[in-house]
Amino acid sequence: MAKNKSLFSGVTARLNQVDQQEVAAENETAATAGPLSANLAGIRNPRAPGERDGKILKNTLQRLAWVDPARCRPWVHHNRAYDLLTEQRCADLISGFRSLGKQQRPAIVRSLQGDERQGRDGRTYDFEIISGARRHWTVSWFNKQGEVNAQGEPYYFLVLVRDDLDSAAAFELSDAENRGQKDISDFERAREYRWAFETLYEKNTSRMAEAIQMDRSNLSRLLALTEMPEVIVQSYPTILDIRTHHWRQLAPYFSSKESTKQAAAERVLACARSIVQARQSKSKNVPTDGAQTSALLLAALKEKRRGGDRTQVLETVCAKSTGKTAVKIKRTTKGMTFEVPRSSGATKEEIHGAMRKAIDEYFEA
């Protein structure tokens, strides 16, 4: 985290005079915070797992707590898609926790009060996780597996309660801690940034860029990623596969008022819909990562029209099983034509259906 140390300089002023070494605590050091004002109902073991001496100083308990992970949930604006965390994505933490017998670096949480404690799943929670979703997932995973440490103790979730953080400070601290994490995708970060941009920074790019110490152009590219049409988002295997440059190559066609670029954008949307259909039908012939998906969408975008301005591509229909172009519907000065490439992977029924639909929608008697 040393390379990201400068990211915290804009955060510390908001954090109630927190020592800078505490904020930069990425090397498994215990942090310092204000008084503990959390609901302690979820605390099961105030002693560090693996330590014989259960005695803990009062001022230590006021800063840190070992809690049942079931009493914690991610902050609604947390940058990670928690449901996409897996054993593979948390393998480094699983290995580290096993080796040490416990979690060492605390997650940052805020306590929940009143109605906000009730989750959508009907469960009651005591804390919301500002930073440390992977640590929470890992401890929860150990508990679901019934795995204990070398001392025969279950794993507990180490938290640093920070009720002094408002939403802006929580966002900036979470962003600073996770900026260097390569396993957070561009799209996850973009969604979080969009919320902060509109809610915390009054849609002022310069103000937000200064607050989080990010180049303004990079911030703008991330914010633009949230403008990607939903059907294109769904065409990717997961949101973890979406990169800023994927949308940067397509965006000009979706914002243009030129008919040729608008037609190109429609071809991309048609291709995306076909990929989504192929995924829903559990087809094996679908792009397996972001690069392959982006390549198919770009191919639909760059299809060349023949006949100059006299030929207009009305629609491109892609095969459900492969995502490749199955039928290209064109309007010419003489009428309407269909182009059916070989080896698209489309069935005859798909091709016939695309032609019938095109005649109904575009043919002028």
GUDREN-549985 format. One record per residue (C-alpha): x, y, z. Coordinates in pm, whole numbers, plus 50000, padded with zeros to 5 digits. Each point is the difference from the previous one (the first is absolute). Example, Ala and Ser with C-alpha at 12.3 -4.5 7.8 and 13.67 -1.06 7.14 Angstrom:
BEGIN
px->51230&py->49550&pz->50780 .
px->50137&py->50344&pz->49934 .
END
This chain:
BEGIN
px->50000&py->50000&pz->50000 .
px->50307&py->50221&pz->50022 .
px->49966&py->50104&pz->49635 .
px->49650&py->50128&pz->50080 .
px->50103&py->50196&pz->50308 .
px->49941&py->50333&pz->49827 .
px->49637&py->49908&pz->49943 .
px->49929&py->50043&pz->50368 .
px->50112&py->50361&pz->50028 .
px->49662&py->50125&pz->49886 .
px->49821&py->49767&pz->50241 .
px->50171&py->50069&pz->50330 .
px->49845&py->50345&pz->50047 .
px->49660&py->49835&pz->50008 .
px->50084&py->49722&pz->50245 .
px->49996&py->50167&pz->50340 .
px->50376&py->50048&pz->50035 .
px->50088&py->49637&pz->49930 .
px->50373&py->49931&pz->49997 .
px->50124&py->49958&pz->49641 .
px->50181&py->49678&pz->50087 .
px->49669&py->49853&pz->50108 .
px->49830&py->50092&pz->49673 .
px->50284&py->49847&pz->49801 .
px->49984&py->49679&pz->50206 .
px->50022&py->49750&pz->49721 .
px->50284&py->49795&pz->50158 .
px->49788&py->49821&pz->50256 .
px->50033&py->50269&pz->50269 .
px->49726&py->50072&pz->50250 .
px->49836&py->50339&pz->49948 .
px->49887&py->50270&pz->50239 .
px->49652&py->50149&pz->50004 .
px->49745&py->50188&pz->50204 .
px->49773&py->49852&pz->50267 .
px->49811&py->49685&pz->49920 .
px->49633&py->50092&pz->49959 .
px->49889&py->49675&pz->49840 .
px->49739&py->49751&pz->50098 .
px->50208&py->49724&pz->50159 .
px->49734&py->49729&pz->49969 .
px->50199&py->49836&pz->49722 .
px->50326&py->49974&pz->50194 .
px->50068&py->49637&pz->50087 .
px->50369&py->49991&pz->50086 .
px->50174&py->50324&pz->50110 .
px->50329&py->49815&pz->50028 .
px->50219&py->49961&pz->49693 .
px->49968&py->49642&pz->49868 .
px->50302&py->49788&pz->50084 .
px->50103&py->50207&pz->50304 .
px->49993&py->49826&pz->50337 .
px->49955&py->50317&pz->50202 .
px->49642&py->50115&pz->49965 .
px->50063&py->50323&pz->50188 .
px->49955&py->50310&pz->49789 .
px->50051&py->50361&pz->50100 .
px->49689&py->50216&pz->50005 .
px->50138&py->50259&pz->49763 .
px->50087&py->49724&pz->49751 .
px->49645&py->49868&pz->50005 .
px->49880&py->50350&pz->49926 .
px->50193&py->50000&pz->49671 .
px->49993&py->49646&pz->49869 .
px->49757&py->49711&pz->50032 .
px->49975&py->49638&pz->49891 .
px->49647&py->49949&pz->49873 .
px->49783&py->49735&pz->49842 .
px->50021&py->50066&pz->49622 .
px->49629&py->49919&pz->49975 .
px->49932&py->50330&pz->50180 .
px->50172&py->50203&pz->49727 .
px->49893&py->50093&pz->49648 .
px->50174&py->50203&pz->49725 .
px->49923&py->50370&pz->49983 .
px->49745&py->50055&pz->49725 .
px->50257&py->50215&pz->49815 .
px->50290&py->49760&pz->50045 .
px->50205&py->49975&pz->49680 .
px->50007&py->49620&pz->49981 .
px->49725&py->49784&pz->49856 .
px->49983&py->49777&pz->50307 .
px->49796&py->49729&pz->49826 .
px->50285&py->49950&pz->49752 .
px->50260&py->49921&pz->50265 .
px->50115&py->49639&pz->49980 .
px->50250&py->49763&pz->50158 .
px->50232&py->50066&pz->49708 .
px->49980&py->50380&pz->50034 .
px->50069&py->49975&pz->50374 .
px->50263&py->49724&pz->49980 .
px->50280&py->50225&pz->50128 .
px->49802&py->50092&pz->50312 .
px->49892&py->49642&pz->50064 .
px->50363&py->49890&pz->49990 .
px->50113&py->50288&pz->50221 .
px->49729&py->49950&pz->50261 .
px->50079&py->49630&pz->50020 .
px->50369&py->50069&pz->50048 .
px->49944&py->50257&pz->50275 .
px->49695&py->49837&pz->50153 .
px->49810&py->50327&pz->49992 .
px->49936&py->50324&pz->49817 .
px->50259&py->50263&pz->50083 .
px->49906&py->50317&pz->49814 .
px->49662&py->50133&pz->50118 .
px->49719&py->50090&pz->49765 .
px->49852&py->50348&pz->50037 .
px->49632&py->50004&pz->50100 .
px->49730&py->50234&pz->50124 .
px->49734&py->49895&pz->50248 .
px->49638&py->49980&pz->49891 .
px->49715&py->50144&pz->50201 .
px->49623&py->49967&pz->50002 .
px->49824&py->49891&pz->49683 .
px->50321&py->50000&pz->49798 .
px->50101&py->49683&pz->50187 .
px->49734&py->49802&pz->49815 .
px->50135&py->49850&pz->49679 .
px->49807&py->49923&pz->49686 .
px->50055&py->49633&pz->50074 .
px->49805&py->50033&pz->50325 .
px->50310&py->49970&pz->50220 .
px->50115&py->50250&pz->50261 .
px->50347&py->50154&pz->49973 .
px->50216&py->50203&pz->50235 .
px->50263&py->50135&pz->49759 .
px->50044&py->50108&pz->49640 .
px->50337&py->49933&pz->49835 .
px->50167&py->50308&pz->49850 .
px->50322&py->49821&pz->49908 .
px->50080&py->49631&pz->50035 .
px->49735&py->49809&pz->49804 .
px->50248&py->49730&pz->49893 .
px->50112&py->49952&pz->50360 .
px->49636&py->49965&pz->50104 .
px->49930&py->49752&pz->49720 .
px->50304&py->49794&pz->50098 .
px->49906&py->49975&pz->50369 .
px->49642&py->49915&pz->49902 .
px->50132&py->49734&pz->49762 .
px->50203&py->49836&pz->50279 .
px->49690&py->49990&pz->50220 .
px->49784&py->49849&pz->49726 .
px->50265&py->49733&pz->49947 .
px->50010&py->49932&pz->50373 .
px->50375&py->50058&pz->49992 .
px->50183&py->50107&pz->50317 .
px->50354&py->50119&pz->50065 .
px->50286&py->49802&pz->50153 .
px->49870&py->50079&pz->50350 .
px->49664&py->49848&pz->49911 .
px->49828&py->50339&pz->50002 .
px->49763&py->50134&pz->49735 .
px->50106&py->50299&pz->49795 .
px->49860&py->50339&pz->50104 .
px->49984&py->50328&pz->49814 .
px->50235&py->50271&pz->50127 .
px->49848&py->50348&pz->49960 .
px->50097&py->50358&pz->50069 .
px->49682&py->50192&pz->50076 .
px->49998&py->50349&pz->49849 .
px->49671&py->50171&pz->50073 .
px->50166&py->50336&pz->49942 .
px->50004&py->49945&pz->49623 .
px->49737&py->50177&pz->49794 .
px->49918&py->49872&pz->49651 .
px->50265&py->50212&pz->49828 .
px->50273&py->49896&pz->50242 .
px->49890&py->49636&pz->49976 .
px->50016&py->50010&pz->49621 .
px->50339&py->50170&pz->49988 .
px->50152&py->49765&pz->50257 .
px->49861&py->49692&pz->49824 .
px->50125&py->50125&pz->49664 .
px->50346&py->50076&pz->50135 .
px->50031&py->49655&pz->50159 .
px->49885&py->49819&pz->49688 .
px->50145&py->50214&pz->49720 .
px->50296&py->49769&pz->49952 .
px->49795&py->49681&pz->50006 .
px->50011&py->49845&pz->49653 .
px->49712&py->49764&pz->50071 .
px->49746&py->50283&pz->50011 .
px->49870&py->50039&pz->49646 .
px->49962&py->50325&pz->49809 .
px->49623&py->49957&pz->49998 .
px->49975&py->49944&pz->50377 .
px->50206&py->50312&pz->50060 .
px->49803&py->50195&pz->49740 .
px->49667&py->49929&pz->50170 .
px->50135&py->50115&pz->50336 .
px->50150&py->50311&pz->49843 .
px->49674&py->50086&pz->49824 .
px->49815&py->49995&pz->50332 .
px->50266&py->50216&pz->50167 .
px->50014&py->50237&pz->49702 .
px->49627&py->50067&pz->50010 .
px->49942&py->49982&pz->50376 .
px->50315&py->50125&pz->50170 .
px->50165&py->50232&pz->49749 .
px->49700&py->50166&pz->49832 .
px->50103&py->49865&pz->49657 .
px->50320&py->50204&pz->50012 .
px->50276&py->49794&pz->49835 .
px->50282&py->50233&pz->50105 .
px->49890&py->50000&pz->50361 .
px->49974&py->49622&pz->50014 .
px->50330&py->49946&pz->49820 .
px->50175&py->50226&pz->50250 .
px->49835&py->49831&pz->50298 .
px->50111&py->49648&pz->49899 .
px->50323&py->50116&pz->49832 .
px->49926&py->49848&pz->49662 .
px->50078&py->50137&pz->49658 .
px->49688&py->50170&pz->49869 .
px->50009&py->49822&pz->49664 .
px->50023&py->49660&pz->50170 .
px->49708&py->50089&pz->50222 .
px->49795&py->50110&pz->49700 .
px->50068&py->49670&pz->49822 .
px->49882&py->49804&pz->50303 .
px->49686&py->50210&pz->50034 .
px->49926&py->49956&pz->49630 .
px->50007&py->49622&pz->50043 .
px->49670&py->50019&pz->50191 .
px->49835&py->50130&pz->49680 .
px->50046&py->49661&pz->49833 .
px->49654&py->49866&pz->49900 .
px->49876&py->49724&pz->50230 .
px->49975&py->49743&pz->49721 .
px->50369&py->50047&pz->49924 .
px->50086&py->49964&pz->50370 .
px->49803&py->49676&pz->50009 .
px->50178&py->49866&pz->49692 .
px->50324&py->49968&pz->50200 .
px->50060&py->49687&pz->50212 .
px->49995&py->50221&pz->50313 .
px->50054&py->50366&pz->50080 .
px->50353&py->49902&pz->50109 .
px->50087&py->49959&pz->49630 .
px->49903&py->50353&pz->49894 .
px->50282&py->50251&pz->49945 .
px->49989&py->50373&pz->49934 .
px->50154&py->49964&pz->49654 .
px->49720&py->49765&pz->49893 .
px->49744&py->50278&pz->50028 .
px->50237&py->50273&pz->49887 .
px->50014&py->49836&pz->49656 .
px->49622&py->49977&pz->49974 .
px->49880&py->50317&pz->50173 .
px->50046&py->50246&pz->49706 .
px->49756&py->49798&pz->49791 .
px->49732&py->50013&pz->50269 .
px->50028&py->50376&pz->50052 .
px->50017&py->50094&pz->49631 .
px->49707&py->50146&pz->49805 .
px->50137&py->49874&pz->49667 .
px->49775&py->49735&pz->49848 .
px->50291&py->49775&pz->49904 .
px->50138&py->49997&pz->50355 .
px->49653&py->49951&pz->50145 .
px->49956&py->49698&pz->49771 .
px->50335&py->49866&pz->50121 .
px->49886&py->50040&pz->50361 .
px->49684&py->49804&pz->49920 .
px->50210&py->49719&pz->49858 .
px->50199&py->49986&pz->50323 .
px->49681&py->49985&pz->50206 .
px->49865&py->49721&pz->49778 .
px->50322&py->49804&pz->50044 .
px->49989&py->50054&pz->50378 .
px->49644&py->49872&pz->50015 .
px->50101&py->49688&pz->49811 .
px->50289&py->49935&pz->50239 .
px->49767&py->50042&pz->50298 .
px->49754&py->49753&pz->49845 .
px->50282&py->49754&pz->49940 .
px->50111&py->50025&pz->50364 .
px->49644&py->49954&pz->50124 .
px->49962&py->49688&pz->49786 .
px->50323&py->49861&pz->50155 .
px->50171&py->49983&pz->49662 .
px->50363&py->49892&pz->50005 .
px->50090&py->50219&pz->49705 .
px->50004&py->50335&pz->50177 .
px->50288&py->50236&pz->50081 .
px->50161&py->49890&pz->50324 .
px->50167&py->50324&pz->50107 .
px->49986&py->50375&pz->49956 .
px->50247&py->50014&pz->49713 .
px->49803&py->49752&pz->49790 .
px->49671&py->50176&pz->50072 .
px->50144&py->50338&pz->49912 .
px->50145&py->49861&pz->49676 .
px->49657&py->49872&pz->49890 .
px->49835&py->50332&pz->50077 .
px->50270&py->50190&pz->49812 .
px->49963&py->49766&pz->49703 .
px->49630&py->50090&pz->49981 .
px->50092&py->50365&pz->50026 .
px->50257&py->49992&pz->49721 .
px->49800&py->49805&pz->49742 .
px->50045&py->50185&pz->49672 .
px->49708&py->50104&pz->49791 .
px->50008&py->49954&pz->49626 .
px->49857&py->50233&pz->49743 .
px->50097&py->50325&pz->50172 .
px->49725&py->50218&pz->50141 .
px->49738&py->49821&pz->49787 .
px->50021&py->49687&pz->50215 .
px->49881&py->50010&pz->50357 .
px->50053&py->49717&pz->50246 .
px->49669&py->49975&pz->50183 .
px->50088&py->49725&pz->50244 .
px->50255&py->49730&pz->50073 .
px->49872&py->49681&pz->50162 .
px->50254&py->49780&pz->50177 .
px->49980&py->49624&pz->50051 .
px->49881&py->49903&pz->50347 .
px->50261&py->49726&pz->50039 .
px->50308&py->50191&pz->49889 .
px->49925&py->50372&pz->49998 .
px->50125&py->50017&pz->49639 .
px->49811&py->50188&pz->49730 .
px->49720&py->49777&pz->49865 .
px->49796&py->50241&pz->49787 .
px->50074&py->50351&pz->49888 .
px->49692&py->50195&pz->49882 .
px->50066&py->50285&pz->49757 .
px->49793&py->50259&pz->49819 .
px->50115&py->50103&pz->49651 .
px->49861&py->50222&pz->49728 .
px->49838&py->49688&pz->49849 .
px->49843&py->49866&pz->50317 .
px->50117&py->49780&pz->50287 .
px->50269&py->49732&pz->50001 .
px->50113&py->49730&pz->50240 .
px->50361&py->49893&pz->50046 .
px->50043&py->49658&pz->50161 .
px->50366&py->49918&pz->50078 .
px->50119&py->49640&pz->50009 .
px->50099&py->49822&pz->50320 .
px->49822&py->50244&pz->50230 .
px->49869&py->49717&pz->50214 .
px->49640&py->50118&pz->49960 .
px->49720&py->49750&pz->49939 .
px->49770&py->50022&pz->49700 .
px->49717&py->50089&pz->50236 .
px->50200&py->50296&pz->50134 .
px->50075&py->50124&pz->49648 .
px->49642&py->49958&pz->49881 .
px->49871&py->50173&pz->50311 .
px->50238&py->50294&pz->49954 .
px->49891&py->50042&pz->49638 .
px->49630&py->49986&pz->50082 .
px->50044&py->50252&pz->50279 .
px->50197&py->50233&pz->49771 .
px->49732&py->49983&pz->49729 .
px->49731&py->50084&pz->50252 .
px->50197&py->50295&pz->50139 .
px->50182&py->50145&pz->49700 .
px->49838&py->49891&pz->49674 .
px->49802&py->50271&pz->49824 .
px->49762&py->49864&pz->49734 .
END
